[in-house]
Amino acid sequence: MSDESAAPAPTLYHVPRTISSPIYQALLELDLVNNPIRVETLSFPDLKTPEHLARNPMGTSPTFVDAKEGIDIWESGAVMMYLLEAYDTKCVLHPDTKIAPKRDHANYCHLCQYVTATVYPFLSSLFLHTLEPADQQDPVYLQTGRDTFKTKLGPTLAKFLGDKPFFMGDKLSAVDLLVAKPLNNAHSLNLLKDDFPTLQHLFCKIKSRPSFAIAYNLPLPPADDDATTHDEECCRRSMVLLPSEFYDGIITTRASLLSLPPAE
Ligand SMILES: N[C@@H](CCC(=O)N[C@@H](CS)C(=O)NCC(=O)O)C(=O)O
């Protein structure tokens, strides 16, 4: 006899400090974790197991599965958008399209896509390259990448942010959570502090939230953490965010992908 209540809870498969972290952070901010969305933490090797590849043939993080609804999706932007539209019914982290000006709605859609499709892959590749052995690094790629951030991606983000506290105005939204992931790479590459202080300040504000520590698997920030006065300290501590062992994990995973045996 089939029992609907026995269907597995909708599940976000998450690897800490990957692009699933902003989604997990959004679920925490909305108090949706285990209520009703389960978050299952995986390791990089877990992404390549037959069990995970059956959910997500790309073998990447994130993946969202709701078996009861026949949902199995794995693009970070789509997972974030779906979860907010389906579960953030009070529009806490996304615009209420019934009342929001069309321009806000358009900018929100644009920024979510810009961050997940352009900014995050760009900065992630650039940062990972700096962790390769020195003799395997391409100085031209690194310099061109830094220049491209300074002249195109950084100014574009800073212009959208303007002098507002958050990308969408006075209120935190999913855009801020998504952008914190690539901004952390930009911060590690020392691309923010001098040239984009408003982006650095936004990153520190997001990083100071307890939900960030949980989603990125970091020690919780001190209770009195205040990004408005402690940017330097907050961002100094953010260096702890990206231990080399973590990236070794990614590089090893990428290397193993490249040496996969041919399909039979
Ligand atoms: N376009 C995908 C990319 C996902 C992706 O590449 N995630 C990385 C972590 S940030 C990953 O799983 N890397 C492991 C691998 O490629 O083996 C998305 O935005 O969800």
PDBQT file of the ligand as one rigid body, heavy atoms in Angstrom, charges set to zero:
ROOT
HETATM    1  N1  LIG A 301      26.238  25.605 -13.392  1.00  0.00    +0.000 N 
HETATM    2  C1  LIG A 301      26.240  24.843 -12.171  1.00  0.00    +0.000 C 
HETATM    3  C2  LIG A 301      27.678  24.592 -11.747  1.00  0.00    +0.000 C 
HETATM    4  C3  LIG A 301      27.748  23.781 -10.477  1.00  0.00    +0.000 C 
HETATM    5  C4  LIG A 301      29.193  23.475 -10.103  1.00  0.00    +0.000 C 
HETATM    6  O1  LIG A 301      30.115  23.376 -10.949  1.00  0.00    +0.000 OA
HETATM    7  N2  LIG A 301      29.404  23.320  -8.795  1.00  0.00    +0.000 N 
HETATM    8  C5  LIG A 301      30.752  23.037  -8.336  1.00  0.00    +0.000 C 
HETATM    9  C6  LIG A 301      30.937  23.514  -6.913  1.00  0.00    +0.000 C 
HETATM   10  S1  LIG A 301      30.771  25.261  -6.742  1.00  0.00    +0.000 SA
HETATM   11  C7  LIG A 301      30.975  21.546  -8.302  1.00  0.00    +0.000 C 
HETATM   12  O2  LIG A 301      30.086  20.798  -7.962  1.00  0.00    +0.000 OA
HETATM   13  N3  LIG A 301      32.207  21.125  -8.627  1.00  0.00    +0.000 N 
HETATM   14  C8  LIG A 301      32.563  19.742  -8.572  1.00  0.00    +0.000 C 
HETATM   15  C9  LIG A 301      32.966  19.221  -9.902  1.00  0.00    +0.000 C 
HETATM   16  O3  LIG A 301      32.813  19.921 -10.918  1.00  0.00    +0.000 OA
HETATM   17  O4  LIG A 301      33.438  18.082  -9.934  1.00  0.00    +0.000 OA
HETATM   18  C10 LIG A 301      25.464  25.585 -11.079  1.00  0.00    +0.000 C 
HETATM   19  O5  LIG A 301      25.501  26.828 -11.053  1.00  0.00    +0.000 OA
HETATM   20  O6  LIG A 301      24.821  24.915 -10.258  1.00  0.00    +0.000 OA
ENDROOT
TORSDOF 0
